[in-house]
Amino acid sequence: MIEVRKLSRDEAEARFDDLAALRIEVFRAFPYLYDGDAAYERAYLATYMRAPGAVVIGALDGDRLVGAATATPLGEHRAEFAAPFAARGLDVDDFFYFGESVLKSVYRGQGIGVRFFEERERAALEAAFGKCVFSAVIRPAGHPERPAGYTPLNRFWKKRGYERIEGLVTGFSWRDIGDDAETEKPMEYWMKALTPVR
């Protein structure tokens, strides 16, 4: 039985290395093709953990962290993700930003991804946010590393009530597998307006 729940800040910090390893493992696959390393993860996650409104949802198989999802107020996340909203005249403080959602492959297809969305949406409502957003990398259809039969998650996101925000794009850099240096990747945004629980 997999337990999916919000982790306390102390729990999240104690599982820092597990979360870093999950990110490296899951994001290595297409479409991210992330060639992760511990130093990058330490810097990225340390910045994230310092955000006052940061939320970490864990998927636990016993005491083992097998998946995680993160969220934070958009205004507390990295500037690259908030800047396109401000440039369009949108108030970044209106949005709750969903970061990574990573799960070991053997645990997929059991509804854990849905639970990750539900728990982060609950956290957004508890923090008085009415809009949730996340970003996803854009890769060309003919990308040489695209696996045969690859299906993007668009249908899953739409089923959860999220819609792509036309024309809202940012750039974020990481090193792809086989590359010597980081390169900037375009990232598109998806959004859902939440209905407050009465």
Secondary structure, 3 states (H helix, E strand, C coil): CEEEEEECHHHHHHCHHHHHHHHHHHHCCCCCCECCCHHHHHHHHHHHHHCCCCEEEEEEECCEEEEEEEEEEHHHCCHHHHHHHHHCCCCHHHEEEEEEEEECHHHCCCCHHHHHHHHHHHHHHHCCCCEEEEEEECCCCCCCCCCCCCCCCHHHHHHCCCEEEEEEEEEEEECECCCCCCEEEEEEEEEEECCCCC
